[in-house]
Amino acid sequence: MSTIITVTTIMSMYMNLTTDVENSKFCYNADIENGRVNSIEVYDNHGKYITASLKRLYTYDEQNRLVMRETLKWNKKSDSWEKHSCLAYTYDADGYTVEKRFWNETSNDYAKAEERNRYIIVMDNVLAVNSYTLNKENGDYVMADNMLIMAPDTNRLMAME
């Protein structure tokens, strides 16, 4: 299986965000080191001033694949970034799984994902997407939906937002 979500993908997304600065409702500040995006801060653009909105932190594995994208929100009262959610990516020989987890203040950790999506490369240009929801009674994931996606280049397919 070819790598799906790479540093190049993240860099491409960042460059697409920053092309029309004058008409944008947002301003972006990226921390890029050795060609890899470590974080992107998003500011609301009010014309004469900007205000902090959210921050995304990116974590990669030894193969430069994205394994976590954390979203932090700006807290005006405490004047600090606070954890909100994350997308956790796991890879195997057939594809990858994406889980969206929300920050739990009580446990001081990310809660178990209530939904997950499984992406499997079936053949060239065909991707199977299986969506699962958490059965809260027994803690197992149950398939909620599935589909096949045909595209000219499966290396450009992205996970949920």
C-alpha positions in Angstrom: 0.0 0.0 0.0 1.3 3.4 -0.8 1.4 6.1 1.9 -1.9 8.0 2.0 -1.5 11.0 4.3 2.0 12.4 4.1 3.9 15.6 5.0 3.4 16.6 1.3 -0.4 16.3 1.7 -0.3 18.6 4.8 2.0 21.1 3.0 -0.3 21.2 0.0 -3.4 21.8 2.2 -1.5 24.7 4.0 -0.5 26.3 0.7 -4.0 26.1 -0.6 -5.3 27.9 2.5 -2.9 30.8 2.1 -3.3 31.8 -1.5 -6.1 34.5 -1.2 -5.1 36.4 1.9 -6.8 39.7 1.1 -10.3 38.1 0.7 -9.9 35.5 3.4 -11.9 35.6 6.7 -9.0 33.8 8.3 -5.2 34.3 8.6 -2.8 31.3 9.1 0.5 30.9 10.7 2.4 27.7 10.2 5.3 26.2 12.1 7.2 24.3 9.4 10.5 22.5 10.2 12.5 20.4 7.8 9.7 20.6 5.2 7.1 19.2 7.7 4.2 21.2 9.1 4.2 20.9 12.9 1.4 23.3 13.6 -1.0 25.8 12.0 -2.6 28.6 14.0 -5.8 30.0 12.6 -6.9 33.6 13.3 -10.2 35.3 12.6 -9.5 38.2 10.2 -11.6 41.2 11.2 -10.0 43.6 8.7 -8.0 45.9 11.0 -7.1 43.2 13.6 -7.0 39.4 14.0 -8.0 37.2 16.9 -6.8 33.7 17.8 -9.3 31.0 16.9 -7.8 27.5 16.7 -4.5 25.7 16.5 -3.8 22.4 14.8 -0.9 20.2 15.9 0.4 17.5 13.6 2.2 14.3 14.7 3.9 11.9 12.3 5.3 8.4 12.5 8.8 7.2 11.4 7.5 6.9 7.8 6.4 10.5 7.8 2.7 9.5 7.8 0.2 11.6 9.7 -0.8 9.8 13.0 -2.5 12.6 14.8 -4.0 16.0 14.1 -5.0 17.8 17.3 -7.3 20.8 17.4 -6.9 23.3 20.2 -9.3 26.2 20.6 -8.4 29.6 22.0 -9.9 30.4 25.4 -10.3 34.2 25.7 -10.8 34.0 29.5 -7.6 32.1 30.3 -5.7 33.5 27.3 -4.5 30.1 26.3 -5.0 27.2 23.9 -7.2 24.3 25.2 -7.4 20.9 23.7 -10.7 20.2 21.9 -10.4 17.2 19.6 -8.1 15.1 17.5 -8.1 12.9 14.5 -6.1 9.7 15.1 -4.8 7.8 12.1 -3.7 4.1 12.3 -2.2 2.3 9.3 -1.9 -1.3 8.3 -1.2 -3.2 5.1 -4.7 -2.7 3.7 -5.3 0.9 4.4 -5.9 3.2 7.3 -8.5 4.1 10.0 -9.4 7.5 11.2 -11.1 8.2 14.6 -12.3 11.6 15.8 -11.9 11.9 19.6 -13.0 14.7 21.8 -11.0 16.0 24.8 -12.4 14.8 28.2 -11.6 17.3 31.0 -12.4 14.8 33.7 -10.0 12.1 32.6 -7.5 14.7 31.1 -7.3 12.6 27.9 -9.1 12.0 24.6 -12.3 10.0 25.0 -13.0 6.9 23.0 -14.1 7.7 19.5 -17.9 7.5 18.9 -17.3 7.1 15.2 -14.5 5.8 13.0 -13.9 5.5 9.3 -11.9 2.7 7.7 -10.3 3.4 4.3 -9.2 0.3 2.3 -7.5 0.5 -1.1 -9.3 -2.2 -3.1 -7.5 -1.8 -6.4 -6.0 1.0 -8.4 -8.2 4.1 -8.2 -10.9 2.3 -6.0 -11.2 3.0 -2.3 -13.6 1.3 0.1 -14.9 3.5 3.0 -16.5 1.8 5.9 -18.1 4.0 8.6 -18.6 2.6 12.1 -20.4 3.9 15.2 -19.8 3.0 18.8 -22.4 0.8 20.5 -22.3 2.3 23.9 -23.9 -0.7 25.5 -21.1 -3.2 24.7 -18.3 -0.9 23.5 -18.0 -2.5 20.1 -18.1 -0.6 16.8 -21.0 -1.4 14.4 -20.9 -0.7 10.7 -23.2 2.2 9.9 -22.4 2.8 6.2 -20.1 1.7 3.5 -19.3 2.9 -0.1 -16.8 2.6 -2.9 -15.0 5.7 -4.2 -13.5 5.7 -7.7 -11.0 8.4 -8.3 -8.2 9.0 -10.8 -5.6 9.2 -7.9 -6.3 7.5 -4.6 -3.2 9.1 -3.0 -5.1 12.4 -2.9 -8.1 11.1 -1.0 -8.4 12.6 2.5 -10.1 11.6 5.7 -13.0 13.3 7.5 -12.8 16.8 8.8 
